Amino acid sequence: MSRRAQIISGSVGALVLLMLIAAAAVAAVRSDQVVPGVTVEGLDVGGLDADAVRTKLAPLATARSEDGLVFTHDGTEFVVDAVEIGVAVDLDALVAETLAAGRDGSFVGDARASLFGTESDLVVSIDLDEDALAARIAEIAAAVDTEISSGGVVVDPVTLTVTSNDPVVGVMTLQDEATTAATRALEAAGAETVELPVERTLPETDAQDVAEIAEQAEAAIADDLRVTSDSGAVTLTPRELAPAISSQVVPGDASSLELVVSLDDFEEHLLELLQPLTVAAKDASLSAPKNPGVTFDDKDDATWRPRPASVSVVPSKPGTEIDPPKAAVQLTDTVRTAARELELELEVVRAEYTTEMAQAARPDTLLSTFTSYHKCCQTRVHNIQRLADMVDDTTVLPGEQFSINQISGVRECSKGFRAAGMILDGEIVDSCGGGVSQFGTTTINAVFFAGLKADAYKPHSFYISRYPMAREATLNYPSPDIDVRFTNDTGAPILIRTAHTGTSITVSFYGRSDVTEVRADVGSKRNIKPFPKVRRVNRSLPAGTEKQIQGGQDGFRVSLTRTVVRGQSVKTDDWSNTYVPETEIHEYNPDKPSPKPSPSPTVPPSPKPTEPVPAPSEPAPASPTP
């Protein structure tokens, strides 16, 4: 290269170097300013420093944070408020993005942008609460969405009017699409109006289908419906029938409607009304004499041996019951044709306890019997006999538990019981149904001598002399432990018969058992505890008088052993009991009687006035001379 060329080349290089140095200097000067030509959504911010950019863009950011949108659906508007869904613009980030626009970070590139400018229009980015937006769209969907309906009829059971409901188009908001559309609209300047994206489903039925069903319903409730069976007849009035009538889409044909009595509606509205058409099945029962022909009443040591007995079977009888699915179909056919009479098809049902079952397990033994005695004609006697009649003829099947309280329930006067004495807190007080413990005592003795295990029984707190010691039981409802209960573990039914006279009560158990003998061995009294005496004031008594309310009796412990013999097997169990002393109670009125009034002085009666004697009109005749 010639020297001249070298000089020229060196000069050009120097000139370029000087230009680069100058450009770098300019770039350095303009690094805190926006590159010329930069705009934000058409707003020119070129050459402005950060503070100026912030000032110029702040109104735009504020407006964008307040821009909501409106969804429209079938002429209805739903506002989505920007504040409620957390729309916001990060102004610091927007200023930083504006200052960085047009710069690529290289020395030359940034210098060139600073010298010659750039063409760059920035878009404002927004932040929002996505959960809040989704929740607002869900609210809109709840107001807009509509279940598709094929239409139908509603029968008012009060007014007997039939209301037609035409088919309804199903509408479902496409919430994901609505979220996307809302986000795009919020990123644009100004409040946008967006058509709510929905999916519509057209029903296949029409108003004519509904009108035809309505005519059927009106005809169905125009008059009474008489429903019959072999056991009787029931008349359903239009108001009784109306609640059970509805309409539905024909299964397998969505374009058609039909009138129905659905299974649910039949069971809710008609099943109970039609029960008089049914007949309950009657279980087989057992029959045995109330009086077994033998009396057993030993209160002390005693031995009982079961003996043969004659027990017959009363045959079971089948019944009829309503088959709800079949009945609903029959009623549906009836209302569609507006028929006025229906013969209901009933199901035949067998008794749970059939004649064959009873015959196979028919009792053949008098397992036990016991008689206790009472005075005649007391109120408690009425209660004893009332309870005995309630228990009489009870059959306890194998595995079942017998309970006097369960059979009688609360023994209240409304059930025929009367007020009589019972023990309460150590005193005898009157209570409705009182005195029935004698029936409990008689029953527990039947349990004892049948060799059965007592599930529950409770002797009286103090001893009552008319009962066997320890072999006695009190009753109280609903106390679970103050009851007479046993479980039939014999493998065959037990028939309980009761009998009563004016002075006695008898309980007998019939069944099958391998027990051959039952013995009661009573020990002597021990641990005697003298009875206390109590005197208390009762001013309802005449002043100065005293009355014995309750006699006293010593407490004691008595042993009782039961021996049950089954062939070669001999087992004993303990029935011993402790009786508390019975308090002797006297009541008195300490007030002094009022003094008797002094007798009044005797006043002689005033003489009666003497009437004047009229003078004789003529002299009286002279007496005869002796």
Residue pairs with C-beta under 8 A, 6 or more apart in sequence:
1 9
20 108
20 111
23 108
23 111
23 112
23 114
23 115
24 107
24 111
26 111
26 114
26 115
27 107
27 110
27 111
27 114
27 115
30 114
31 110
32 49
32 50
32 99
33 47
33 48
33 49
33 99
34 45
34 46
34 47
34 48
34 49
34 53
34 98
34 99
34 101
35 46
35 101
35 102
35 103
35 113
35 114
35 117
35 118
35 120
36 46
36 47
36 117
36 118
37 46
37 102
37 117
37 118
37 119
37 120
38 44
38 45
38 46
38 98
38 101
38 102
38 118
38 120
38 121
38 122
39 45
39 46
39 120
39 121
39 122
40 57
40 60
40 94
40 98
40 121
40 122
40 123
40 124
41 60
41 121
41 122
41 123
41 124
41 189
42 121
43 56
43 57
43 60
45 52
45 53
45 56
45 57
45 98
46 117
48 56
50 95
50 99
53 95
53 98
53 99
54 91
54 95
57 91
57 94
57 95
57 98
58 91
60 124
61 89
61 91
61 94
61 124
62 89
63 189
64 87
64 89
64 124
64 126
64 189
65 82
65 83
65 87
65 88
65 89
65 126
66 82
66 83
66 87
67 82
67 87
67 186
67 189
67 190
67 191
67 192
68 79
68 80
68 81
68 82
68 83
68 85
68 87
68 186
68 191
69 79
69 80
69 182
69 185
69 186
69 191
69 192
69 193
69 194
70 77
70 78
70 79
70 80
70 191
70 192
70 193
70 194
71 77
71 78
71 80
71 140
71 178
71 182
71 194
71 195
71 196
72 78
72 193
72 194
72 195
72 196
73 140
73 144
73 195
73 196
73 198
76 144
77 193
78 140
78 143
78 144
78 196
80 133
80 136
80 137
80 182
82 186
84 132
84 136
85 128
85 129
85 132
85 133
85 136
86 127
86 128
86 129
86 132
87 126
87 127
87 128
87 186
88 126
88 127
88 128
89 124
89 125
89 126
89 127
90 125
90 127
93 125
94 122
94 124
94 125
97 122
98 122
101 118
101 120
101 122
102 113
102 117
102 118
102 120
103 109
103 110
103 113
104 110
104 113
123 187
124 187
124 189
125 187
126 186
126 187
128 183
128 186
130 179
133 179
133 182
133 183
134 175
134 179
137 173
137 175
137 178
137 179
137 182
138 175
140 173
140 178
140 196
141 172
141 173
141 175
141 178
144 171
144 173
144 196
144 198
145 171
145 172
145 173
146 168
146 169
146 170
146 171
147 168
147 170
148 168
148 169
148 170
148 201
148 202
148 203
149 165
149 167
149 168
149 170
149 203
150 167
150 203
150 204
150 205
150 209
150 249
150 254
150 257
151 164
151 165
151 166
151 167
151 168
151 203
151 205
151 207
151 209
151 210
151 257
152 165
152 210
152 213
152 246
152 247
152 248
152 257
153 162
153 163
153 164
153 165
153 210
153 213
153 214
153 217
153 246
153 247
153 259
154 162
154 163
154 165
154 246
155 161
155 162
155 163
155 217
155 221
155 242
155 243
155 245
155 246
156 162
156 163
156 242
157 239
157 240
157 242
157 243
158 239
160 221
160 238
160 239
160 242
162 214
162 217
162 218
162 221
164 207
164 210
164 211
164 214
165 210
166 207
166 210
167 203
167 205
167 206
167 207
167 209
167 210
168 203
169 200
169 201
169 202
169 203
170 200
170 201
170 202
170 203
171 198
171 199
171 200
171 201
172 198
172 199
172 201
173 196
173 197
173 198
174 197
174 198
174 199
177 197
178 196
178 197
181 194
181 197
182 194
185 192
185 194
186 192
203 254
204 254
204 255
205 249
205 254
205 255
205 256
205 257
209 255
209 256
209 257
210 247
210 257
212 257
213 247
213 257
213 258
213 259
216 259
216 335
216 336
216 338
217 245
217 247
217 259
217 335
219 338
220 241
220 245
220 259
220 334
220 335
220 336
220 338
221 238
221 241
221 242
221 245
222 238
222 338
223 238
223 340
224 235
224 236
224 237
224 238
224 340
225 235
225 236
225 241
225 334
225 339
225 340
225 341
225 342
226 233
226 234
226 235
226 236
226 340
226 341
226 342
227 233
227 234
227 235
227 236
227 274
227 277
227 341
227 342
227 343
227 344
228 234
228 277
228 341
228 342
228 343
228 344
229 277
229 278
229 320
229 343
229 344
229 346
230 320
230 346
231 276
231 277
231 278
231 279
231 320
232 276
232 277
233 277
234 273
234 274
234 276
234 277
236 270
236 273
240 269
240 270
240 273
241 270
241 335
243 265
243 268
243 269
244 261
244 262
244 265
244 266
244 268
244 269
244 270
244 331
245 259
245 260
245 261
245 265
245 335
246 259
246 260
246 261
246 262
246 265
247 257
247 258
247 259
247 260
248 257
248 258
248 260
248 262
249 256
249 257
249 258
250 256
250 257
250 258
258 336
259 332
259 335
259 336
260 332
261 270
261 328
261 331
261 332
261 335
262 328
263 324
263 325
263 328
265 328
266 324
266 327
266 328
266 331
267 324
270 327
270 331
271 322
271 324
271 327
274 322
274 327
274 344
275 322
277 320
277 322
277 344
277 346
278 319
278 320
278 321
278 322
278 346
279 319
279 320
280 319
281 316
281 317
281 318
281 319
281 349
281 350
281 351
281 352
282 316
282 317
282 319
282 351
283 316
283 351
283 352
283 353
283 354
284 313
284 314
284 315
284 316
284 351
284 353
284 354
284 355
284 357
284 358
284 359
285 313
285 314
285 358
285 393
285 395
286 311
286 312
286 313
286 314
286 358
286 362
286 363
286 395
286 493
286 495
286 510
287 311
287 312
287 313
287 314
288 309
288 310
288 311
288 312
288 363
288 495
288 497
288 508
288 510
289 310
289 497
290 392
290 497
290 498
290 499
290 506
290 508
291 499
291 506
291 508
292 309
292 366
292 369
292 497
292 506
292 508
294 307
294 366
294 369
295 369
295 371
295 506
296 302
296 304
296 368
296 369
296 370
296 371
296 449
297 370
297 371
297 372
297 373
298 468
298 520
299 467
299 468
299 469
299 471
300 468
300 469
300 520
300 522
301 519
301 520
301 521
301 522
302 449
302 519
302 520
303 517
303 518
303 519
303 520
304 368
304 449
304 517
304 518
304 519
305 516
305 517
305 518
306 365
306 366
306 367
306 368
306 450
306 513
306 515
306 516
307 365
307 366
308 364
308 365
308 366
309 363
309 364
309 365
309 366
309 510
311 362
311 363
311 364
311 495
311 510
312 362
313 355
313 358
313 359
313 362
315 355
316 350
316 351
316 353
316 354
316 355
316 358
317 351
318 348
318 349
318 350
318 351
319 348
319 349
319 351
320 346
320 347
320 348
320 349
321 346
321 347
321 349
322 344
322 346
322 347
323 345
323 346
323 347
326 345
326 347
327 344
327 345
330 342
330 344
330 345
331 342
334 342
353 397
358 493
361 398
361 492
361 493
361 512
362 493
363 492
363 493
363 494
363 495
363 510
363 511
363 512
364 512
365 510
365 511
365 512
365 513
366 508
366 509
366 510
367 449
367 450
367 451
367 490
367 494
367 509
367 510
367 511
367 513
367 515
368 445
368 446
368 447
368 448
368 449
368 450
368 508
368 509
368 518
369 446
369 449
369 506
369 507
369 508
369 509
370 442
370 445
370 446
370 449
370 506
370 507
370 508
371 442
371 504
371 505
371 506
372 438
372 441
372 442
372 445
372 466
372 467
372 504
372 505
373 466
373 503
373 504
374 380
374 381
374 384
374 438
374 466
374 503
374 504
374 505
375 381
375 503
376 502
376 503
377 502
378 420
378 435
379 418
379 419
379 420
379 435
380 420
380 421
380 434
380 435
380 436
380 438
381 435
381 502
382 417
382 418
382 420
383 411
383 417
383 418
383 420
383 433
383 434
383 435
383 436
384 435
384 436
384 438
384 439
384 500
384 505
385 500
385 505
386 415
386 416
386 417
387 404
387 408
387 411
387 417
387 433
387 436
387 439
388 439
388 498
388 499
388 500
388 505
388 507
389 498
390 407
390 408
391 404
391 407
391 408
391 439
391 443
391 496
391 498
391 507
392 496
392 497
392 498
393 495
393 496
393 497
394 402
394 407
394 495
394 496
395 493
395 494
395 495
395 496
396 402
396 488
396 493
396 494
396 496
397 488
397 493
398 488
398 489
398 490
398 491
398 492
398 493
399 487
399 488
399 489
400 487
400 488
401 455
401 485
401 486
401 487
401 488
402 484
402 485
402 486
402 487
402 488
402 494
402 496
403 456
403 483
403 484
403 485
404 439
404 440
404 443
404 475
404 483
404 484
404 485
405 475
405 477
405 478
405 479
405 480
405 483
408 415
408 477
409 415
409 477
410 433
410 477
410 478
411 417
411 432
411 433
411 436
411 477
412 432
412 433
413 419
413 432
413 433
417 432
417 433
417 436
418 432
418 433
419 430
419 431
419 432
419 434
420 430
420 431
420 433
420 434
420 435
421 428
421 429
421 430
421 431
421 434
421 435
422 428
422 429
422 430
422 431
422 433
422 434
422 435
422 437
422 476
423 429
423 460
423 461
423 462
423 474
424 431
426 461
426 462
426 580
426 582
426 583
427 549
427 550
427 583
427 585
428 550
433 477
436 475
437 460
437 472
437 473
437 474
437 475
438 466
438 467
438 505
439 475
439 505
439 507
440 457
440 472
440 473
440 474
440 475
440 483
440 484
441 467
441 468
441 471
441 472
441 473
442 505
442 506
442 507
443 473
443 484
443 507
444 454
444 457
444 471
444 472
444 473
444 484
445 468
445 471
445 472
445 507
446 496
446 507
446 508
446 509
447 454
447 457
447 484
447 486
447 509
448 454
448 471
448 518
448 520
448 562
448 575
449 518
449 520
450 494
450 509
450 511
450 513
450 515
450 518
451 513
451 515
451 518
451 564
451 566
452 486
452 487
452 488
452 489
452 490
452 509
453 486
453 487
453 489
454 484
454 485
454 486
455 485
455 486
455 487
456 480
456 481
456 483
456 484
456 485
457 473
457 483
457 484
457 485
458 473
458 474
458 481
458 482
458 483
459 470
459 472
459 473
459 474
459 577
459 579
460 467
460 472
460 474
460 579
461 474
461 579
461 580
462 553
462 555
462 579
462 580
462 581
462 582
463 469
463 553
463 555
463 556
463 579
463 582
464 472
468 520
468 522
469 522
469 558
469 560
469 577
470 522
470 558
470 559
470 560
470 575
470 576
470 577
471 520
471 560
471 575
473 484
474 482
475 482
475 483
475 484
476 482
476 483
477 483
488 494
488 511
490 511
490 512
490 513
491 512
492 511
492 512
492 513
493 511
494 509
494 510
494 511
495 509
495 510
495 511
496 507
496 508
496 509
496 510
497 507
497 508
497 510
498 505
498 506
498 507
498 508
499 505
499 506
499 508
500 506
514 566
514 567
515 564
515 565
515 566
516 565
516 566
516 567
517 563
517 564
517 565
518 562
518 563
518 564
518 565
519 562
519 563
519 565
520 560
520 561
520 562
521 560
521 561
521 563
522 558
522 559
522 560
523 558
523 559
523 560
523 561
523 576
524 558
525 556
525 557
525 558
526 556
526 557
526 558
527 555
527 556
527 557
527 578
528 554
528 555
528 556
529 554
529 555
529 556
529 580
529 581
530 554
530 581
531 552
531 553
531 554
531 555
531 581
531 582
531 583
531 584
532 552
532 581
532 583
532 584
533 552
533 583
533 584
533 585
533 586
534 583
534 584
534 585
534 586
535 546
535 586
535 587
535 588
536 585
536 586
536 587
536 588
537 587
537 588
537 589
537 590
538 547
538 587
538 588
538 589
539 589
539 591
540 589
541 547
541 587
541 588
541 589
542 589
542 593
543 589
543 591
543 592
543 593
543 594
544 589
544 590
544 591
544 592
544 593
545 588
545 589
546 586
546 587
546 588
546 589
547 586
547 587
547 588
548 584
548 585
548 586
549 585
549 586
549 587
550 582
550 583
550 584
550 585
551 582
551 584
552 581
552 582
552 583
552 584
553 581
553 582
554 581
555 578
555 579
555 580
555 581
555 582
556 578
556 579
557 576
557 577
557 578
557 579
558 576
558 577
558 578
558 579
559 574
559 576
560 574
560 575
560 576
560 577
561 572
561 573
561 574
561 575
561 576
562 572
562 573
562 574
562 575
563 570
563 571
563 572
564 570
564 571
564 572
564 573
